[in-house]
Amino acid sequence: MRTDPRPLWKAPCFSEGPCPDACPFPSPQKVSPFVSRIVAVDPKMTQQGHQRNVSLNMSSPRFRRFGDQLRRVELESPTGGKTLSQLSVAERSSLLRSGREPLNSAFVLEQWTRAQMEQGFKDSHGNWEMEEGDIVIVADSDEIPLRHFLAALQYCEVPSFKMVNLMLDQGMEHTLACRGAVVPLRSQVYEYFMDCPTKQPIWMRPNVALARCLMNGEMDFEDVRTSSRHRTSPPRKVAARHLHNVGMSLQDLGGTNRHRHE
């Protein structure tokens, strides 16, 4: 067990539908005592390419109080205002991450967006601001790790991360050594209201990653979210909450689902 807390970095992503000024974003106050930085990816387009208002008003006291700990990555649409359905094959291909295949054509923009999280972890010269032994948590904005689990990550060794570090130190090829560099968390799902915990779906997110395998280029932030190549088994205990559509009005829900499926 460590005597000093290990730095943790959390990266939530906003990408679905038009988010109102009161858009629920409970993560900062819940996790800020345990993490070094919160990087919020705030795109100006939905997953299908429709125009979207940004979610975070950084001049608001609600967010300003976190100072440099909360960093927003505001993304312009890479499609020039086109929706996914309007893109040519060549335009879709331009959004692909180098050396990686999309889940399917409908996820190209969503995966491109999540990969941009790395901007919030680098300085103005493109250098990583993390250390190799740090831990990164990749989440959607409604996925919140439990505080006791974050405290455990700060001081305890993750067994699979310890093995990854050992293999990398021994000179093993990154592709093989970084298998096990991502741990999915078991989340309790709440549907629409905090008094509606559910048994289904079983939600194995957010995902926790060893910074070293991000920094050496073996995986990117989208890989942490969706790739099974680097993933190990989740903990048996609930380690996070997924607040699915909690606190949203019927009008907001309609807008979110419409932009997700159009």
Disulfide bonds with the S-S distance in Angstrom:
Cys19-Cys23 2.02
Cys178-Cys213 2.04
